[in-house]
Amino acid sequence: MILETLETRYRVTGMDCAGCGSKVDTAVRKLPGVTDVAVAVSTGVLKVQHGDGFASDGVLRQVRNLGYGVEILAPLEPAANGERAARSDATARGPWWWTPKARLTAACGVALVAAYLFGALFPSLATGAFLVALAVGLVPVGWRAITAARFGTPFSIEMLMTIAAVGAVFIGAAEEAAAVVLLFLIGEMLEGVAAGRARKSIQGLTDLVPKTALVEIDGQVSEVPAESLAIGAVILVRPGDRVPADGTVVEGEGEIDEAPVTGESVPRRKMVGDPVFAGTINVGGVLRVEVTATAADNTIARVVRLVEEAQESKSPTERFIDRFSKIYTPLVLVVGALVATVPPLMFGGVWSEWIYKGLAILLIGCPCALVISTPAAIAAGLSAGARRGLLMKGGAVLETLGKITAVAFDKTGTLTSGKPVVTDIVASGCSDAEVVSLAAALETGSSHPLALAILERAKADNAPIPSASAARAIAGEGVEGIVGGAHVFLGSPQAAVRRAPLSASQDAAISGFNAAGKTVSVVVVDGLVIGFLAMRDEARPDAAAGLARLKAMGIRAVMLTGDNRRTAAAVAEGLDVEARAELLPQDKQGIVKALQAEGLVVAKVGDGINDAPALAAADVGVAMGGGADVALETADAAVLHGRVQDIPDMIVLSKGVMGNIRQNITIALGLKAVFLVTTVIGVTGLWPAILADTGATVLVTANAMRLLGWKPK
């Protein structure tokens, strides 16, 4: 019998570092009925998979015992009319200075100031006053330490702090112990502020979508909640309004500012049939848009969901740091004990002096700064990339991107725009506009890519499109009909020569276009060739620059395509890139494996659908598209802009994040090493020791937060 596994999601507040997440994970796993646990510290989401015997109240009680706030998140369920209501996971939080940690810090600070004043007035009672001040901050910390130990995490930062503070009291340093606890609480509070900033960076995307929408039904416009919009509804978007849902323009045209969603700095012209995305801004022209995705499935919701899931995936460096910290913390306890006992026992040292130094080492050895060094940078990097349309599924992907030494690009839709355009018009005895008009007249109503290219060119040139009668397609040749009383044929050069002769110059021009990988359609009117049009799927405007950047970075670029060699060579020549042509999907996969066999770390960039085998074989598969069209779920990473420049940008971001992690680890270990030496030789004591830990944690977190301001060059 197969037992059904369910998943319940919780919002946990107060988790500021990976150590917090580890404690929650360990404690919840011990509950009956729990089969798996996933904790995303950066988003504050706890996912619990469970079967029979599970009680949700047990999770709430267990997490609250650890000192964190927790509540069940309402699931996204289908509404009665078929759409899903969009509910933000972000719960209302007060300002940072009114969080439980901030209130505890303030209470401890007030108690310590009061103890100093009381001690000044009544010196004989000073020790008691400082013990009371110490208890204000230490009792909650000690309770968390005991609870964490009960539920499987005995070597926590709270445990080290409790041992150090209690030990300081026993050697007559109650004043220092109270001050050290206050500094510890200040550090925790600052961690919370920084973690909240990283959290809000990505959750702020959800605030881009307006709360209401103007829906048009039978000519009547009414205002409704944006989350209630169903697929197929027609909404009105006025100039200056934010688009409330993903959709397709069905009437009107105007420019849309997509910067809030994709980072694209220049507004894009949108016409009938073009897609628009929730959260973008209509900067001109009234648009009527047909909704294509519910609020829970629009591009922004998918991006936020993807980033939240990505932050649950640990990078190799983060996994190593986690493993190391599990050994490191017990080791610190052993070293502290040795420092406190060996000199007095073996060398006649003063017990109080060396116990003091041992307690200071416990504080210096707190692993918070080290543990947070990697996940803080990873979370900030993922959020910074997502806000600019660069999506990566986790720390492992982000880390691998920085090691890429070769990139294999699909041609159609990746290096090129994915649809043919009219590149050249050659007229004989008439104007270019007449050639386009006659060709467009015959192609009106056709959905063939070449026909659409001709119609698009006629629209762009404002060329009149006369009506055609008796139009019919001729298999393998082209299309013919009557336009303005004349018999007009549009088709391949081979079919055209059977109806009218081509001059030597015309034949040479057509051969030149064919050699450049272009398709030529000839226009024949009453037995006379009046001109022809050359079409090709052109390279994206930024493709050459993007490939040049990769080359400058020492990264090899290869173009893979199923097109014929002539077309591939023409495109590759214009982009200065190595090309492999006439490939089947399995051939592309083979080339990726061959590059890996050469010792290269390979990224494969494509549409995520027809070259799935190659994407799967690559070290990193990157899906490229435009917003809702991009296959976000099919690859390791995705770019929303559909720009080749985004690939080097993604690699640069990865290198920046890894550099930030190295800086963080250096700060964390470097400060500890310095204060370890100064403590042993008697230069520094408990105060500097806690500053070494708290200061390092704050510096590491602040350094990681710098990544939130990252922008592509």
Phi, psi and omega per residue, in radians:
M1 nan 2.325 3.138
I2 -1.613 2.104 3.129
L3 -1.454 2.381 -3.125
E4 -1.341 2.310 3.083
T5 -1.826 2.220 -3.140
L6 -1.910 2.853 3.108
E7 -2.237 2.300 3.053
T8 -2.100 2.401 -3.098
R9 -1.943 2.494 -3.112
Y10 -2.268 2.573 2.971
R11 -1.693 2.116 3.142
V12 -1.954 2.196 3.115
T13 -1.870 2.588 3.110
G14 1.737 -0.090 3.076
M15 -1.440 2.117 -3.071
D16 -2.096 -0.202 -3.134
C17 -2.600 3.012 -3.106
A18 -1.089 -0.512 3.103
G19 -1.096 -0.675 3.084
C20 -1.079 -0.809 3.141
G21 -1.084 -0.669 -3.140
S22 -1.128 -0.711 3.118
K23 -1.108 -0.774 3.131
V24 -1.106 -0.788 3.139
D25 -1.005 -0.882 -3.096
T26 -1.080 -0.754 -3.088
A27 -1.185 -0.740 -3.083
V28 -1.244 -0.590 3.140
R29 -1.080 -0.417 -3.100
K30 -1.381 -0.148 -3.097
L31 -1.321 2.548 3.126
P32 -1.141 2.457 3.094
G33 1.533 -0.182 -3.120
V34 -1.426 2.224 -3.139
T35 -1.829 -0.508 3.121
D36 -2.776 2.670 -3.118
V37 -2.376 2.411 3.039
A38 -2.317 2.204 -3.124
V39 -2.067 2.153 3.042
A40 -1.867 1.717 -3.066
V41 -1.094 -0.722 -3.046
S42 -1.151 -0.460 3.126
T43 -1.877 -0.142 3.122
G44 1.234 0.483 -3.102
V45 -1.925 2.280 3.071
L46 -1.965 2.151 3.106
K47 -1.938 2.208 -3.118
V48 -2.111 2.073 3.021
Q49 -1.641 2.355 -3.007
H50 -2.625 2.838 3.109
G51 -2.234 -2.457 -3.109
D52 -1.152 2.575 3.073
G53 1.477 0.074 -3.106
F54 -1.522 2.416 3.062
A55 -2.211 2.105 -3.092
S56 -1.101 -0.542 3.125
D57 -1.070 -0.540 3.116
G58 -1.104 -0.680 3.104
V59 -1.134 -0.807 -3.138
L60 -1.032 -0.772 -3.119
R61 -1.167 -0.758 -3.100
Q62 -1.099 -0.792 -3.108
V63 -1.198 -0.709 3.129
R64 -1.145 -0.601 3.086
N65 -1.076 -0.496 3.123
L66 -1.384 -0.116 3.093
G67 1.729 0.228 -3.128
Y68 -1.931 2.664 3.010
G69 -1.429 2.576 -3.112
V70 -2.668 2.515 3.045
E71 -2.631 2.688 3.130
I72 -1.342 2.381 3.069
L73 -1.569 2.329 3.109
A74 -1.190 2.323 3.124
P75 -1.260 2.763 3.037
L76 -1.490 1.846 -3.074
E77 -1.991 2.633 3.125
P78 -1.061 2.345 3.071
A79 -1.413 3.014 -3.032
A80 -1.087 -0.560 -3.088
N81 -1.621 0.171 2.999
G82 1.815 -0.278 3.117
E83 -1.718 2.866 3.120
R84 -1.809 2.338 3.103
A85 -1.246 2.363 -3.138
A86 -1.550 2.057 3.121
R87 -2.109 2.171 3.126
S88 -1.256 2.395 3.067
D89 -1.244 -0.298 -3.075
A90 -1.290 1.999 3.110
T91 -1.499 2.772 -3.125
A92 -1.182 2.168 3.103
R93 -2.094 2.545 3.097
G94 -1.341 3.141 3.094
P95 -1.124 2.767 -3.040
W96 -1.027 -0.562 -3.078
W97 -1.345 0.000 3.115
W98 -2.067 0.263 3.068
T99 -1.332 2.788 3.112
P100 -0.962 -0.696 -3.139
K101 -1.148 -0.673 3.133
A102 -1.185 -0.691 3.135
R103 -1.156 -0.702 3.104
L104 -1.131 -0.725 3.118
T105 -1.075 -0.775 3.140
A106 -1.101 -0.745 -3.137
A107 -1.094 -0.740 3.135
C108 -1.144 -0.696 3.121
G109 -1.121 -0.784 3.113
V110 -1.084 -0.755 -3.133
A111 -1.090 -0.671 -3.128
L112 -1.203 -0.732 3.100
V113 -1.091 -0.750 3.122
A114 -1.084 -0.663 3.129
A115 -1.120 -0.704 3.105
Y116 -1.099 -0.778 -3.139
L117 -1.134 -0.770 -3.133
F118 -1.113 -0.717 3.131
G119 -1.130 -0.607 3.119
A120 -1.192 -0.632 -3.135
L121 -1.380 -0.657 -3.097
F122 -2.273 1.369 -3.052
P123 -0.938 -0.589 -3.109
S124 -1.199 -0.355 -3.121
L125 -1.811 0.149 -3.052
A126 -1.064 -0.755 -3.108
T127 -1.062 -0.757 3.116
G128 -1.088 -0.686 3.130
A129 -1.108 -0.742 3.133
F130 -1.214 -0.546 3.071
L131 -1.140 -0.681 3.090
V132 -1.126 -0.785 3.111
A133 -1.071 -0.691 3.111
L134 -1.101 -0.747 -3.096
A135 -1.091 -0.617 -3.136
V136 -0.969 -0.764 -3.121
G137 -1.579 -0.581 -2.994
L138 -1.412 -0.566 -3.104
V139 -1.019 -0.857 3.091
P140 -1.091 -0.669 3.141
V141 -1.162 -0.774 3.127
G142 -1.109 -0.665 3.113
W143 -1.096 -0.727 3.103
R144 -1.111 -0.655 3.137
A145 -1.132 -0.790 -3.134
I146 -1.134 -0.751 3.142
T147 -1.106 -0.774 3.128
A148 -1.073 -0.685 3.124
A149 -1.150 -0.712 3.112
R150 -1.059 -0.613 -3.045
F151 -1.784 0.374 2.937
G152 1.887 0.059 3.126
T153 -2.194 1.364 -3.083
P154 -1.264 -0.526 -3.051
F155 -1.762 1.166 -3.136
S156 -1.734 2.890 3.091
I157 -1.066 -0.643 3.117
E158 -1.108 -0.637 3.130
M159 -1.157 -0.766 3.107
L160 -1.070 -0.741 -3.138
M161 -1.119 -0.741 -3.119
T162 -1.118 -0.815 3.132
I163 -1.044 -0.787 -3.103
A164 -1.122 -0.759 -3.096
A165 -1.190 -0.795 3.129
V166 -1.111 -0.730 3.110
G167 -1.075 -0.680 3.136
A168 -1.108 -0.633 3.108
V169 -1.091 -0.731 -3.085
F170 -1.184 -0.417 3.121
I171 -1.767 0.260 3.040
G172 1.449 0.402 -3.136
A173 -1.995 0.856 -3.100
A174 -1.099 -0.658 -3.134
E175 -1.084 -0.821 3.125
E176 -1.134 -0.677 3.141
A177 -1.052 -0.758 3.139
A178 -1.127 -0.724 3.129
A179 -1.147 -0.689 -3.137
V180 -1.114 -0.734 3.117
V181 -1.095 -0.715 3.108
L182 -1.071 -0.788 3.126
L183 -1.094 -0.654 3.095
F184 -1.082 -0.782 -3.132
L185 -1.151 -0.645 3.085
I186 -1.087 -0.761 3.111
G187 -1.054 -0.768 3.118
E188 -1.084 -0.713 -3.141
M189 -1.108 -0.750 3.127
L190 -1.146 -0.643 3.047
E191 -1.025 -0.752 -3.140
G192 -1.096 -0.699 3.118
V193 -1.093 -0.792 -3.133
A194 -1.154 -0.744 3.131
A195 -1.110 -0.667 3.116
G196 -1.126 -0.624 3.120
R197 -1.134 -0.747 3.113
A198 -1.115 -0.675 -3.127
R199 -1.110 -0.792 -3.079
K200 -1.205 -0.430 -3.114
S201 -0.995 -0.794 -3.116
I202 -1.534 -0.636 3.141
Q203 -1.177 -0.376 3.097
G204 -1.092 -0.370 3.089
L205 -1.053 -0.648 -3.110
T206 -1.133 -0.431 3.139
D207 -1.305 -0.191 3.125
L208 -1.226 -0.471 -3.086
V209 -1.407 2.201 3.139
P210 -1.114 2.693 -3.099
K211 -1.353 -0.428 -3.096
T212 -2.189 2.854 3.124
A213 -2.464 2.664 3.071
L214 -1.697 1.947 -3.108
V215 -1.775 2.372 3.137
E216 -1.868 2.093 3.110
I217 -2.281 2.063 3.140
D218 0.929 0.730 3.088
G219 1.419 -0.106 3.138
Q220 -1.766 2.316 -3.126
V221 -1.804 2.258 3.106
S222 -2.367 2.655 -3.135
E223 -1.625 2.241 -3.122
V224 -2.337 2.804 3.051
P225 -1.080 2.364 -3.113
A226 -1.065 -0.550 -3.097
E227 -1.253 -0.205 -3.135
S228 -1.615 -0.051 -3.080
L229 -1.119 2.301 3.123
A230 -1.762 2.711 3.073
I231 -1.059 2.319 -3.132
G232 1.735 -0.266 3.104
A233 -1.184 2.567 3.115
V234 -1.845 2.158 -3.108
I235 -2.007 2.653 3.131
L236 -1.783 2.220 3.131
V237 -2.091 1.950 -3.098
R238 -1.518 2.826 3.074
P239 -1.008 2.324 -3.111
G240 1.604 -0.255 3.141
D241 -1.402 2.639 2.919
R242 -1.455 2.480 3.114
V243 -1.262 2.188 -3.043
P244 -1.480 -0.126 -3.098
A245 -2.765 2.725 2.971
D246 -1.143 2.457 3.134
G247 -2.997 -3.001 3.134
T248 -2.175 2.365 3.134
V249 -1.188 2.195 3.113
V250 -1.940 -0.238 3.098
E251 -2.787 2.427 3.114
G252 1.630 2.979 3.056
E253 -2.664 2.672 -3.126
G254 3.087 3.116 -3.119
E255 -1.667 2.434 3.139
I256 -2.059 2.220 3.072
D257 -1.499 1.900 -3.096
E258 -1.698 0.101 -3.081
A259 -0.963 -0.704 -3.119
P260 -1.073 -0.487 -3.054
V261 -1.766 -0.810 -3.036
T262 -1.898 -0.190 -3.097
G263 1.444 -0.013 3.136
E264 -1.155 2.105 -3.005
S265 -1.359 -0.470 -3.073
V266 -1.744 2.203 3.105
P267 -1.002 2.539 -3.118
R268 -1.821 2.429 3.087
R269 -1.312 2.219 3.139
K270 -2.057 2.310 3.116
M271 -2.209 3.131 -3.127
V272 -0.960 2.275 -3.140
G273 1.672 -0.230 -3.128
D274 -1.450 2.564 3.113
P275 -1.430 2.604 2.996
V276 -2.271 2.735 -3.037
F277 -2.105 2.534 3.106
A278 -1.004 2.410 3.104
G279 1.646 -0.254 3.089
T280 -1.398 2.890 -3.004
I281 -2.011 2.245 3.064
N282 -1.430 1.954 -3.065
V283 -1.715 0.006 3.098
G284 -3.111 2.280 3.095
G285 1.625 2.374 3.091
V286 -1.375 2.269 -3.122
L287 -2.075 2.474 2.926
R288 -1.904 2.194 -2.993
V289 -2.157 2.292 3.050
E290 -1.578 2.178 -3.078
V291 -1.192 2.289 3.141
T292 -1.999 -0.112 3.130
A293 -2.630 2.480 3.080
T294 -1.264 2.949 -3.083
A295 -1.030 -0.608 -3.105
A296 -1.311 -0.264 -3.068
D297 -2.093 0.187 3.140
N298 -1.273 3.025 -3.025
T299 -1.019 -0.771 -3.124
I300 -1.112 -0.772 3.138
A301 -1.070 -0.695 3.138
R302 -1.176 -0.680 3.131
V303 -1.121 -0.829 3.138
V304 -1.059 -0.759 -3.139
R305 -1.101 -0.732 -3.117
L306 -1.123 -0.751 -3.121
V307 -1.182 -0.697 3.103
E308 -1.059 -0.761 3.120
E309 -1.169 -0.648 -3.127
A310 -1.103 -0.636 -3.086
Q311 -1.270 -0.198 3.030
E312 -1.432 -0.319 -3.090
S313 -1.571 2.055 -3.052
K314 -1.500 2.532 3.062
S315 -1.365 2.816 3.076
P316 -0.972 -0.696 3.125
T317 -1.113 -0.734 -3.133
E318 -1.139 -0.697 3.125
R319 -1.131 -0.665 3.110
F320 -1.135 -0.778 3.138
I321 -1.082 -0.698 3.107
D322 -1.061 -0.800 3.140
R323 -1.126 -0.735 -3.122
F324 -1.105 -0.715 -3.085
S325 -1.165 -0.483 3.128
K326 -1.200 -0.486 3.081
I327 -1.557 -0.637 -3.019
Y328 -1.096 -0.806 -3.059
T329 -1.120 -0.855 3.056
P330 -1.043 -0.611 3.134
L331 -1.108 -0.678 3.107
V332 -1.068 -0.734 3.100
L333 -1.044 -0.740 3.135
V334 -1.134 -0.797 -3.138
V335 -1.088 -0.760 3.118
G336 -1.047 -0.748 3.129
A337 -1.127 -0.708 3.132
L338 -1.139 -0.740 3.124
V339 -1.106 -0.646 -3.100
A340 -1.291 -0.496 -2.991
T341 -1.927 -0.638 -3.026
V342 -1.115 -0.900 -3.130
P343 -1.012 -0.768 3.102
P344 -1.155 -0.679 -3.081
L345 -1.285 -0.689 -2.995
M346 -1.808 -0.433 -3.045
F347 -2.177 0.163 3.076
G348 1.284 0.425 3.129
G349 -1.194 2.824 3.116
V350 -1.349 2.194 -3.053
W351 -1.012 -0.857 -3.064
S352 -1.073 -0.668 -3.135
E353 -1.136 -0.799 -3.065
W354 -1.383 -0.500 3.006
I355 -1.124 -0.708 3.092
Y356 -1.013 -0.788 3.133
K357 -1.156 -0.679 3.117
G358 -1.102 -0.710 3.098
L359 -1.132 -0.692 3.110
A360 -1.082 -0.656 3.133
I361 -1.145 -0.609 3.074
L362 -1.032 -0.724 -3.135
L363 -1.226 -0.730 3.116
I364 -1.062 -0.659 -3.044
G365 -1.396 -0.042 3.112
C366 -0.919 2.268 -2.989
P367 -1.508 0.104 -3.009
C368 -0.931 -0.901 -3.083
A369 -1.057 -0.693 -3.128
L370 -1.201 -0.766 -3.086
V371 -1.162 -0.636 -3.080
I372 -1.460 -0.210 -3.025
S373 -0.998 -0.723 -3.089
T374 -1.516 -0.916 -3.095
P375 -1.089 -0.564 3.119
A376 -1.112 -0.759 3.131
A377 -1.207 -0.711 3.136
I378 -1.092 -0.822 -3.121
A379 -1.084 -0.753 3.129
A380 -1.137 -0.706 3.124
G381 -1.136 -0.761 3.109
L382 -1.092 -0.727 -3.139
S383 -1.174 -0.766 3.134
A384 -1.079 -0.736 3.117
G385 -1.151 -0.749 -3.096
A386 -1.091 -0.664 -3.138
R387 -1.189 -0.237 3.126
R388 -2.034 0.356 3.042
G389 1.404 0.229 3.118
L390 -1.906 1.876 -3.031
L391 -1.892 2.268 3.131
M392 -2.272 2.356 -3.044
K393 -1.557 1.151 3.009
G394 1.933 2.910 -3.104
G395 -1.125 -0.564 -3.136
A396 -1.116 -0.728 3.118
V397 -1.162 -0.782 -3.139
L398 -1.044 -0.716 -3.138
E399 -1.206 -0.728 -3.107
T400 -1.161 -0.610 -3.126
L401 -1.004 -0.582 3.133
G402 -1.241 -0.244 -3.132
K403 -1.748 0.012 -3.064
I404 -1.075 2.321 3.093
T405 -2.104 -0.113 3.098
A406 -2.622 2.480 3.104
V407 -2.227 2.156 3.082
A408 -1.778 2.074 -3.117
F409 -1.789 2.396 2.868
D410 -1.236 2.688 -3.130
K411 -1.509 -1.131 -2.999
T412 -1.205 2.128 3.112
G413 1.456 -0.087 3.138
T414 -2.046 -1.165 3.019
L415 -1.414 -0.434 3.079
T416 -1.935 2.962 -3.077
S417 -1.270 -0.312 3.098
G418 1.641 -0.018 3.076
K419 -2.540 2.487 -3.105
P420 -1.224 2.644 3.031
V421 -2.305 2.706 3.079
V422 -1.312 2.037 -3.094
T423 -1.724 -0.509 -3.077
D424 -2.496 2.494 3.026
I425 -2.234 2.173 3.101
V426 -2.058 2.079 -3.101
A427 -1.930 2.571 3.095
S428 -2.244 1.892 3.102
G429 1.385 0.179 3.085
C430 -2.707 -3.126 -3.115
S431 -1.557 2.819 3.068
D432 -1.019 -0.675 -3.106
A433 -1.086 -0.644 3.128
E434 -1.167 -0.686 3.111
V435 -1.074 -0.810 -3.137
V436 -1.132 -0.723 -3.109
S437 -1.083 -0.801 -3.123
L438 -1.170 -0.706 3.120
A439 -1.130 -0.744 -3.134
A440 -1.159 -0.595 3.125
A441 -1.037 -0.727 -3.123
L442 -1.318 -0.481 -3.056
E443 -1.600 -0.101 -3.134
T444 -0.990 2.237 3.133
G445 1.644 -0.206 -3.127
S446 -1.462 2.594 3.099
S447 -1.885 0.124 3.126
H448 -1.135 2.433 -3.109
P449 -0.937 -0.706 3.133
L450 -1.188 -0.643 3.098
A451 -1.116 -0.744 3.133
L452 -1.125 -0.606 3.106
A453 -1.119 -0.728 3.134
I454 -1.166 -0.764 3.134
L455 -1.125 -0.669 3.108
E456 -1.117 -0.706 3.127
R457 -1.161 -0.694 3.109
A458 -1.083 -0.700 3.120
K459 -1.162 -0.758 -3.132
A460 -1.123 -0.632 -3.117
D461 -1.529 0.014 -3.052
N462 0.950 0.612 3.129
A463 -1.386 2.336 3.119
P464 -1.144 2.507 3.128
I465 -2.016 1.729 3.140
P466 -1.234 2.843 3.127
S467 -1.419 2.617 3.119
A468 -2.064 2.489 3.099
S469 -2.063 2.742 3.113
A470 0.966 0.535 -3.137
A471 -1.280 2.388 3.118
R472 -2.615 2.598 3.112
A473 -1.547 2.446 3.095
I474 -1.972 1.984 -3.029
A475 -0.939 2.241 3.072
G476 1.340 -0.004 -3.096
E477 -2.152 -0.978 -3.094
G478 2.847 -2.507 -3.117
V479 -2.429 2.569 3.127
E480 -2.426 2.810 3.132
G481 -3.113 -3.095 3.131
I482 -1.853 2.150 3.121
V483 -2.230 2.047 3.137
G484 1.042 0.566 3.128
G485 1.465 -0.091 -3.138
A486 -1.824 2.609 3.100
H487 -1.514 2.094 -3.048
V488 -2.089 2.368 3.066
F489 -2.159 2.432 3.063
L490 -2.282 2.100 -3.101
G491 -3.002 -2.924 -3.087
S492 -1.205 2.721 3.103
P493 -1.002 -0.646 -3.133
Q494 -1.101 -0.686 3.114
A495 -1.313 -0.575 -3.101
A496 -1.156 -0.663 -3.087
V497 -1.174 -0.293 3.068
R498 -1.394 -0.128 -3.119
R499 -2.040 -0.441 -3.141
A500 -2.801 2.502 -3.120
P501 -1.292 2.595 3.041
L502 -1.758 2.375 3.081
S503 -1.252 2.891 -3.134
A504 -1.062 -0.698 -3.129
S505 -1.185 -0.676 3.106
Q506 -1.149 -0.738 3.139
D507 -1.105 -0.693 3.135
A508 -1.174 -0.698 3.136
A509 -1.126 -0.736 3.131
I510 -1.115 -0.736 3.114
S511 -1.077 -0.665 3.116
G512 -1.133 -0.732 3.102
F513 -1.128 -0.730 3.122
N514 -1.090 -0.682 3.129
A515 -1.134 -0.473 3.115
A516 -1.519 0.166 3.092
G517 1.389 0.368 -3.109
K518 -1.784 2.587 3.068
T519 -1.658 2.334 -3.080
V520 -1.971 2.303 3.023
S521 -2.042 2.210 -3.057
V522 -1.751 2.433 3.101
V523 -1.822 2.110 3.131
V524 -2.043 2.228 3.134
V525 -2.128 2.025 3.118
D526 0.882 0.831 3.057
G527 1.368 0.263 -3.128
L528 -2.303 2.278 3.094
V529 -1.321 2.061 -3.125
I530 -1.814 -0.082 3.097
G531 2.759 3.124 3.092
F532 -2.683 2.819 -3.115
L533 -2.105 2.391 3.073
A534 -1.878 2.352 -3.079
M535 -2.292 2.577 3.102
R536 -2.778 2.613 2.997
D537 -1.314 1.807 -3.001
E538 -1.444 2.716 3.109
A539 -1.138 2.592 3.048
R540 -1.043 2.598 -3.073
P541 -0.982 -0.553 -3.074
D542 -1.758 0.096 -3.031
A543 -1.076 -0.827 -3.096
A544 -1.090 -0.745 -3.134
A545 -1.159 -0.705 3.135
G546 -1.107 -0.761 3.124
L547 -1.167 -0.646 3.116
A548 -1.124 -0.653 3.102
R549 -1.118 -0.735 3.110
L550 -1.065 -0.751 3.138
K551 -1.091 -0.710 3.130
A552 -1.159 -0.461 3.119
M553 -1.477 0.005 3.133
G554 1.408 0.377 -3.117
I555 -1.844 2.257 -3.122
R556 -1.358 2.377 3.113
A557 -2.074 2.389 3.137
V558 -2.320 2.387 3.082
M559 -1.772 2.192 3.125
L560 -1.966 2.278 -3.102
T561 -2.621 2.659 3.037
G562 -1.543 -0.085 -3.139
D563 -1.191 2.934 3.127
N564 -1.206 2.812 -3.031
R565 -1.097 -0.621 -3.088
R566 -1.144 -0.812 3.119
T567 -1.125 -0.757 -3.136
A568 -1.084 -0.733 -3.127
A569 -1.127 -0.668 -3.131
A570 -1.141 -0.779 3.134
V571 -1.174 -0.764 -3.109
A572 -1.097 -0.643 -3.139
E573 -1.117 -0.719 -3.139
G574 -1.199 -0.451 -3.093
L575 -1.790 -0.111 -3.107
D576 0.973 0.973 -3.115
V577 -2.361 2.583 3.085
E578 -1.182 2.403 -3.063
A579 -2.211 2.474 2.977
R580 -2.178 2.177 -2.991
A581 -2.077 2.984 3.095
E582 0.958 0.842 -3.078
L583 -1.834 2.457 2.956
L584 -1.560 2.863 3.139
P585 -0.901 -0.708 -3.138
Q586 -1.219 -0.462 3.078
D587 -1.182 -0.709 3.112
K588 -1.083 -0.726 3.104
Q589 -1.068 -0.726 3.128
G590 -1.095 -0.666 3.139
I591 -1.185 -0.711 3.093
V592 -1.035 -0.768 3.139
K593 -1.167 -0.615 3.114
A594 -1.149 -0.699 3.090
L595 -1.106 -0.699 3.103
Q596 -1.140 -0.609 3.123
A597 -1.145 -0.421 3.081
E598 -1.372 -0.020 3.138
G599 1.623 0.189 -3.130
L600 -1.563 2.580 3.004
V601 -1.671 2.027 -2.872
V602 -1.903 2.311 2.933
A603 -1.859 2.379 3.086
K604 -1.955 2.192 -3.110
V605 -1.983 2.158 -3.135
G606 -2.813 -2.896 -3.096
D607 -1.474 -0.067 3.076
G608 1.383 0.057 -3.077
I609 -2.113 -1.203 -3.028
N610 -1.348 -0.192 3.077
D611 -2.077 0.631 -3.132
A612 -0.963 -0.708 3.135
P613 -1.042 -0.722 3.137
A614 -1.205 -0.678 3.095
L615 -1.066 -0.715 -3.119
A616 -1.217 -0.592 -3.093
A617 -1.320 -0.472 -3.069
A618 -1.220 2.782 3.058
D619 -1.130 -0.623 3.027
V620 -2.428 2.176 3.059
G621 -1.745 2.218 -3.101
V622 -2.047 2.118 3.084
A623 -1.571 2.301 3.138
M624 -2.053 2.340 3.115
G625 -2.957 -2.705 -3.141
G626 -2.260 1.751 3.049
G627 1.040 -2.050 -3.058
A628 -1.168 -0.349 -3.101
D629 -1.403 -0.329 -3.086
V630 -1.257 2.449 -3.116
A631 -1.433 1.358 -3.049
L632 -1.040 -0.573 -3.016
E633 -1.590 0.003 -3.005
T634 -1.745 -0.169 -3.035
A635 -2.328 3.093 3.114
D636 -1.339 -0.475 -3.124
A637 -2.573 2.874 -3.132
A638 -2.643 2.647 3.054
V639 -2.099 2.225 -3.093
L640 -1.393 -0.513 -3.071
H641 -1.171 -0.538 -2.973
G642 1.252 0.598 -3.135
R643 -1.997 2.429 3.120
V644 -1.153 -0.560 3.131
Q645 -1.039 -0.404 -3.116
D646 -1.175 -0.438 -3.116
I647 -1.189 -0.914 3.046
P648 -1.100 -0.578 3.088
D649 -1.051 -0.746 -3.134
M650 -1.101 -0.703 3.128
I651 -1.184 -0.715 3.105
V652 -1.097 -0.730 3.103
L653 -1.061 -0.761 3.128
S654 -1.045 -0.815 3.139
K655 -1.099 -0.651 3.107
G656 -1.122 -0.730 3.126
V657 -1.132 -0.787 -3.123
M658 -1.143 -0.624 3.058
G659 -1.121 -0.691 3.112
N660 -1.115 -0.695 3.119
I661 -1.112 -0.736 3.115
R662 -1.097 -0.703 3.082
Q663 -1.077 -0.761 -3.110
N664 -1.088 -0.773 -3.136
I665 -1.134 -0.674 3.102
T666 -1.097 -0.761 3.120
I667 -1.085 -0.843 -3.058
A668 -1.084 -0.869 -3.091
L669 -1.358 -0.605 -3.108
G670 -1.112 -0.829 3.132
L671 -1.097 -0.698 3.141
K672 -1.121 -0.733 -3.129
A673 -1.099 -0.758 -3.135
V674 -1.078 -0.857 -3.077
F675 -1.281 -0.431 3.058
L676 -1.099 -0.794 -3.138
V677 -1.159 -0.814 -3.088
T678 -1.167 -0.507 3.104
T679 -1.242 -0.787 -3.108
V680 -1.113 -0.642 -3.121
I681 -1.508 0.014 3.018
G682 1.543 0.209 -3.126
V683 -1.386 -0.676 -3.088
T684 -2.143 2.787 -3.109
G685 -2.236 -2.521 -3.037
L686 -1.148 -0.752 -3.097
W687 -1.031 -0.978 3.117
P688 -1.063 -0.514 -3.123
A689 -1.106 -0.831 -3.141
I690 -1.210 -0.561 3.065
L691 -1.138 -0.577 3.104
A692 -1.091 -0.685 3.123
D693 -1.385 -0.960 -3.110
T694 -1.086 -0.763 3.136
G695 -1.075 -0.755 3.124
A696 -1.111 -0.714 -3.138
T697 -1.092 -0.788 3.138
V698 -1.134 -0.763 3.132
L699 -1.087 -0.762 -3.132
V700 -1.102 -0.783 -3.134
T701 -1.133 -0.786 3.134
A702 -1.089 -0.687 3.118
N703 -1.112 -0.722 3.117
A704 -1.139 -0.656 -3.118
M705 -1.134 -0.367 3.079
R706 -1.019 -0.495 -3.113
L707 -1.149 -0.399 3.129
L708 -1.091 -0.413 3.126
G709 -1.594 0.140 -3.109
W710 -1.092 2.414 3.076
K711 -2.355 2.500 3.086
P712 -1.109 2.570 3.106
K713 -1.376 nan nan
